[in-house]
């Protein structure tokens, strides 16, 4: 997914193999996006590169689980989360 087309406030679907969740975009930049996972009752922020693949998120407060390497949000079975799709943002 091309993250440059995302907008702040947009809801995105995340996927890692058979696992999925959603979050809200809180920052869009040339290096990628930050996604607020509090939308899904988590208390963390995940970072994604410009191609939509999860990357090291420790700088924004993410605490990796025991099976994750280098602070990348991922699952044991399928690896790093990726941005699967984004809902259209309503225009106001």
N, C-alpha and C positions, 0 to 999 in steps of 0.2 A: 504494500500500500504506500502510495506517495503521501507522506505526512505534510507536505507543504499545502495541500488542499484542505486540511482540517482547520477548524475554527475553535477558539476558546469557548468553552461551554458545551461543546458537542459531546454526545454520548458515543463511545466506541466499544465494540465487542472485541474481546481478547481471547486467543485460543492457543492451547498447547496440547496437541494430540486430541484426545476426547474431552479434555477439560476446557471449560470456558467461563468467562466472567465479563463484567463490563465496568467501565469507569468513565470519568468526565475529563476532557482535555482542559488543562489549566495553563499550559504554555505551549506556544508554537514557535519554533526557531529554525534556522538553517541546519542545525545539527540534529533536529528531531523534535519530539514532543514530550511533555510531562503529563501523566495521567493520574488524577486523584482517584484512589481506590475507595475513598470513604463513601462513594456512591453505592458500593457493595458492602457496606458495614465494616470495611477494613480501615485501619488508621495508618495508611502509608501512601506514598507516591511512587509510581514506577516511571522510569525513563525509557523512551524508545528512540532508536536512531532514525535517520531520514528514510530508511526503507521499511520502517514499521516493526523492527525486531527489538526485543527487550535488550537493554544493555545495563552496565553497572549503575545501580540506583542507590548506592549507599550514601552518596552526597546529598540526597534529598530525604534521607531518613528511613530508607528501606532497610529492614533487618532480615537478612537471608535465612532461610531454613537450613537445617543441617546438611541436606543433600545438594544445595545450590552452590555453585562456584562463582567467586568474584562478584557477589552481590547482584547477580542477574536473576530476575524473577523467572522461575521455570518450574517444570515438573520433572520428576525422576524419569518417567517413561518417555517423554517426548521432547525434552529440552526447553529452550527459552520460549516465552510467550511471544506471539506476534499479533499485530492489529489485524483483525479479520474483516471488520466492516464498520462503517460509521453511519449512524442515523442522520437523516437530513435535519439540519438545524432550522427551526422555524424563524422566519424573518419578522422582525418587529418594526 
